Amino acid sequence: MNGSDLLLLVRREMPFGKYQGRRLCELPGPYLAWFAREGFPAGELGRLLALMHEIDHNGLRGLLEPLRQPGR
């Protein structure tokens, strides 16, 4: 993980599924946990979803708040 991954979490949108169009940082914990059980997609999206799952699972969503502020 690097700092740019955190920016991607607040900027990138989920490209498919029930939460299509939602930013990755806004995906609910149970949805991320489902991916953790069933398998993350390949590539960058899977890597970012796994990172978001770790952030959510460890109660660290607040770390992303400064990045979500207007003007960023």
C-alpha positions as a Markdown table, in Angstrom:
| # | Residue | x | y | z |
|---|---|---|---|---|
| 1 | Met | 0.0 | 0.0 | 0.0 |
| 2 | Asn | 1.1 | 3.6 | -0.6 |
| 3 | Gly | -0.5 | 6.9 | 0.0 |
| 4 | Ser | -2.0 | 7.1 | -3.5 |
| 5 | Asp | -4.0 | 3.9 | -2.7 |
| 6 | Leu | -5.9 | 5.9 | 0.0 |
| 7 | Leu | -6.7 | 8.6 | -2.5 |
| 8 | Leu | -8.0 | 6.0 | -4.9 |
| 9 | Leu | -10.3 | 4.6 | -2.2 |
| 10 | Val | -12.1 | 8.0 | -1.9 |
| 11 | Arg | -12.1 | 8.7 | -5.7 |
| 12 | Arg | -12.8 | 5.4 | -7.4 |
| 13 | Glu | -16.3 | 4.1 | -7.9 |
| 14 | Met | -17.4 | 0.5 | -7.7 |
| 15 | Pro | -17.8 | -0.5 | -11.4 |
| 16 | Phe | -20.4 | -3.3 | -10.9 |
| 17 | Gly | -22.8 | -5.0 | -8.6 |
| 18 | Lys | -25.3 | -3.9 | -6.0 |
| 19 | Tyr | -23.2 | -0.9 | -5.1 |
| 20 | Gln | -22.2 | 0.2 | -8.6 |
| 21 | Gly | -21.4 | 3.9 | -8.7 |
| 22 | Arg | -20.6 | 4.2 | -5.0 |
| 23 | Arg | -17.1 | 5.2 | -4.0 |
| 24 | Leu | -15.0 | 2.4 | -2.7 |
| 25 | Cys | -14.7 | 4.2 | 0.7 |
| 26 | Glu | -18.5 | 4.2 | 1.0 |
| 27 | Leu | -19.0 | 0.4 | 0.5 |
| 28 | Pro | -20.6 | -1.2 | 3.6 |
| 29 | Gly | -18.6 | -3.5 | 5.8 |
| 30 | Pro | -20.7 | -6.6 | 5.1 |
| 31 | Tyr | -20.2 | -6.2 | 1.4 |
| 32 | Leu | -16.4 | -6.0 | 1.9 |
| 33 | Ala | -16.5 | -9.0 | 4.2 |
| 34 | Trp | -18.4 | -11.0 | 1.5 |
| 35 | Phe | -15.6 | -10.3 | -0.9 |
| 36 | Ala | -13.1 | -11.3 | 1.7 |
| 37 | Arg | -14.9 | -14.7 | 2.1 |
| 38 | Glu | -15.6 | -15.3 | -1.6 |
| 39 | Gly | -12.5 | -13.8 | -3.2 |
| 40 | Phe | -11.6 | -10.3 | -4.3 |
| 41 | Pro | -11.6 | -9.6 | -8.1 |
| 42 | Ala | -8.2 | -9.7 | -9.8 |
| 43 | Gly | -6.1 | -6.6 | -10.4 |
| 44 | Glu | -6.2 | -3.1 | -9.0 |
| 45 | Leu | -9.9 | -3.2 | -8.0 |
| 46 | Gly | -9.3 | -6.4 | -5.9 |
| 47 | Arg | -6.3 | -4.9 | -4.2 |
| 48 | Leu | -8.2 | -1.7 | -3.4 |
| 49 | Leu | -11.3 | -3.7 | -2.1 |
| 50 | Ala | -8.9 | -5.8 | 0.1 |
| 51 | Leu | -7.4 | -2.6 | 1.5 |
| 52 | Met | -10.8 | -1.1 | 2.2 |
| 53 | His | -11.8 | -4.3 | 3.9 |
| 54 | Glu | -8.8 | -4.1 | 6.2 |
| 55 | Ile | -9.5 | -0.5 | 7.0 |
| 56 | Asp | -13.1 | -1.2 | 7.7 |
| 57 | His | -12.4 | -4.4 | 9.7 |
| 58 | Asn | -9.9 | -2.5 | 11.9 |
| 59 | Gly | -12.2 | 0.4 | 12.5 |
| 60 | Leu | -10.0 | 2.9 | 10.6 |
| 61 | Arg | -12.5 | 4.5 | 8.2 |
| 62 | Gly | -11.8 | 7.8 | 10.0 |
| 63 | Leu | -8.4 | 7.9 | 8.3 |
| 64 | Leu | -10.0 | 8.5 | 5.0 |
| 65 | Glu | -12.1 | 11.5 | 6.2 |
| 66 | Pro | -9.5 | 14.2 | 5.6 |
| 67 | Leu | -9.1 | 12.9 | 2.0 |
| 68 | Arg | -12.8 | 13.2 | 1.4 |
| 69 | Gln | -13.0 | 16.9 | 2.1 |
| 70 | Pro | -14.0 | 19.3 | -0.7 |
| 71 | Gly | -11.2 | 20.6 | -2.8 |
| 72 | Arg | -9.2 | 17.3 | -2.7 |
